[in-house]
Amino acid sequence: MGRHDGWYAARVGGARRPGARQHPLLGPDLLGGAIFCLLADIEIRKHTSNAKSLQDALRAINRAGGTIEADWPLERVIEVGDKATQGKTLMELHSRMGSKPAAVDLPDLWKQLGVVRDNHHVTFDNRAPLASIRASIVA
């Protein structure tokens, strides 16, 4: 994907930090891209009963020629990735997050995944609703 038309900005905790830089390679936009990928991975795994992941989408995009040397429109990237994961996760997330900041409740996401932070330690709660998805992501 040679074009930079689709930077993702996420509002962590519901609002951007005052004075945060808006450059597409720095600050909230870069964080938004990471959050987009995490959400995409989780949603793909949920819709495929943990049988597919974002990695499957990325591998399919690469196999189809969507490399750094290609100038693909973002729509083609999304189409190939969604076809590989048998859903519309990338399209739906891009529709929600692609043109405007989207609120992401990270504390709730960590709770759903069973990621528990206590002072300087992180533990996993295997009783959490998305614990099996978390286990697959970190395996």
C-alpha positions, 0 to 999 in steps of 0.5 A: 500500500503506497498511499497514506489515505487511511491513517487511524486515530483513536481516542484513548479514554474518550479524548485526545491528549491536549497538544498531541501531535497529529503527524501520521507517524507520531503520537495518537495516529500511530497509536490508533493504527496499533489499536486498529490492528488489535481490534481487527485481530480480536474481531476476526478471531471472534467471527471465526471462532479463533480459526483466523486472525489478522495475520491471515489477512496480512499474509493474503495481502502479501501473497496477492502482491500487496507489498511495499513495492505495490501502490494499492488503493486502501479498498483493495487491501481491505477487500483482500484481507476481508476475503482471506478472513471470510468476513467484513471486519477490516471494512467495518473497522475502517468505516468506523475509524478511518476518517475520524477518531473513534473512542476505544475503551481500553480498560474494558478491552483489557478486562474482556481479554483477561489482562489484569495489571496490579502495580508493576505486574500483569497477570491473565484471568482465564475466566474472562470472556475473551480469554481464549482469544487473548491466549491465541494472540500471545501464543 
